Amino acid sequence: MNVFDFFGTGEQEHFNEIWEKVIAGSAFQGQLKMQDHYGEEQWFRATFLSATDMYGELEKVVFLASEITREKEMELVSRKSHDQLSRKEEELKMAGLDMQKKLEESRQKLSIREQQHHRELLSYTSLLNDLPFPMLSINNLGFVRFFNAGARRVWGLKEKDVLDLPASRLFSPDEGSSVISSFHDPALSKKTGLHKKQKIILANGTELQHDLLISSTDLGDEIHYNMVLL
């Protein structure tokens, strides 16, 4: 089976559009409805990253995903409850009935569902933190926006000491790799794709060698650049 086999007929056209953009060099992050071997529908929060070789040709597509079927079902239940509550409030307002106590009870129940939904989102963030590869993301101004557990182990730094600070502080000023220097310097163009055996010098002088996967994601208000140490 290939990745296209996990999408139903109704989702094929949408995924084909995503796939064409990914193999053209654009990263994708979002929610996708897929199906398992038995045809059961499942929801995933997915990321597709394309990697090119030294000649600029597509070498592979990296797929990262976390199942959110339960989270999606809770979201639909929460939305349905919210709509029902809104209709009920309108009916009570027009009828002139004083049902404030019951409405407050309904709001409390909705708040509990929203808290459960929030916990599911925190769980997804935890999964990203536990990815087997060190990963960091910066915005188009060069500030760190994401720093997973693998990256924290490599750099020996806490997340709170890194987020929203210039990514250049993570690397030595004598960094010899043009891939690294262009990644954290907002004035330079990023070298997206897969880069083999890159020498990395951390700010503390530690020297490493890794394959690097550089990708970009357009979020509208800003662009994020992602670096994965393979």
Buried (B, 14 or more C-beta within 10 A) or exposed (E): EEEEEBBEEEBEEEBEEBBEBBEEBBBBBEEBBBBEEEEEEBBBBBBBBBBBEEEEEBEEBBEBBBBBBEBBEBBEBBEEBBEEBEEBBEEBEEEEEEBEEEBEEBEEEBEEBBEBBEEBEEEBEEBBBEBEBBBBBBBBEBBBBBBBBBBBEBBEBEBEEBEEBBBBEBBBEEBEBEBBBBBBBBEEEBBBBBBEEBEBBBBEEEEEEBBBBBBBBEEEEEBBBBBBBB
